[in-house]
Amino acid sequence: MPNASEKEALEVVFRTRVFPQNPVGLKMTEEEIRKGIQSINSLNDLVEYFIQKDKEEPRFQRDILGIGRK
């Protein structure tokens, strides 16, 4: 991605934080992803977006991989 715009690079980073690519990431539809990306214009915006989402939707729990489930 050497010729990617900043917005394209931010989108790539954004997508690495969402489910299903990231098993502990946010579970978002493609439409929600597009909507979220529209409001992100800088690295700071991206960080703030995920900080807010983490506050709204606690994702990190014990046994996130289901290893302890029977």
C-alpha positions as CSV (number, residue, x, y, z in Angstrom):
1,M,0.0,0.0,0.0
2,P,2.8,2.5,-0.7
3,N,0.5,4.7,-2.8
4,A,-2.5,4.5,-0.5
5,S,-4.1,7.7,0.8
6,E,-4.2,8.3,4.5
7,K,-8.0,7.5,4.5
8,E,-7.3,4.2,2.8
9,A,-4.6,3.3,5.4
10,L,-7.0,4.2,8.2
11,E,-9.7,2.0,6.7
12,V,-7.2,-0.9,6.6
13,V,-6.4,-0.4,10.3
14,F,-10.1,0.0,11.1
15,R,-10.9,-3.3,9.4
16,T,-8.3,-5.2,11.4
17,R,-10.2,-4.3,14.6
18,V,-13.6,-5.7,13.5
19,F,-15.0,-9.2,13.5
20,P,-14.8,-11.7,11.8
21,Q,-11.2,-11.0,10.9
22,N,-10.3,-10.4,14.5
23,P,-11.9,-13.0,16.8
24,V,-12.0,-10.6,19.7
25,G,-12.9,-7.6,17.6
26,L,-16.1,-5.7,17.3
27,K,-18.9,-7.5,15.5
28,M,-20.0,-5.1,12.8
29,T,-21.8,-5.4,9.5
30,E,-20.3,-4.0,6.3
31,E,-22.8,-1.1,6.5
32,E,-21.7,-0.3,10.1
33,I,-18.1,-0.4,9.0
34,R,-18.7,2.0,6.1
35,K,-20.6,4.3,8.4
36,G,-17.8,4.2,11.0
37,I,-15.1,4.8,8.5
38,Q,-16.9,8.0,7.2
39,S,-16.4,9.7,10.5
40,I,-12.6,8.9,10.7
41,N,-10.3,11.4,9.1
42,S,-7.1,11.0,11.2
43,L,-5.3,8.5,13.4
44,N,-6.6,10.3,16.4
45,D,-10.2,9.9,15.1
46,L,-9.5,6.2,14.7
47,V,-8.2,5.8,18.2
48,E,-11.1,7.8,19.7
49,Y,-13.6,5.7,17.8
50,F,-12.3,2.4,19.2
51,I,-11.9,3.8,22.7
52,Q,-15.6,4.9,22.6
53,K,-16.7,1.5,21.1
54,D,-14.7,-0.4,23.8
55,K,-16.6,1.6,26.5
56,E,-20.0,0.8,24.9
57,E,-19.3,-2.8,24.1
58,P,-17.1,-4.6,26.6
59,R,-15.5,-7.4,24.5
60,F,-12.7,-8.7,26.6
61,Q,-13.9,-11.4,28.9
62,R,-12.3,-14.4,30.5
63,D,-12.1,-17.4,28.1
64,I,-12.7,-15.3,25.0
65,L,-11.6,-18.3,22.8
66,G,-14.1,-20.7,24.5
67,I,-11.3,-23.0,25.7
68,G,-13.1,-23.5,29.0
69,R,-16.5,-24.3,27.6
70,K,-17.7,-27.9,27.7
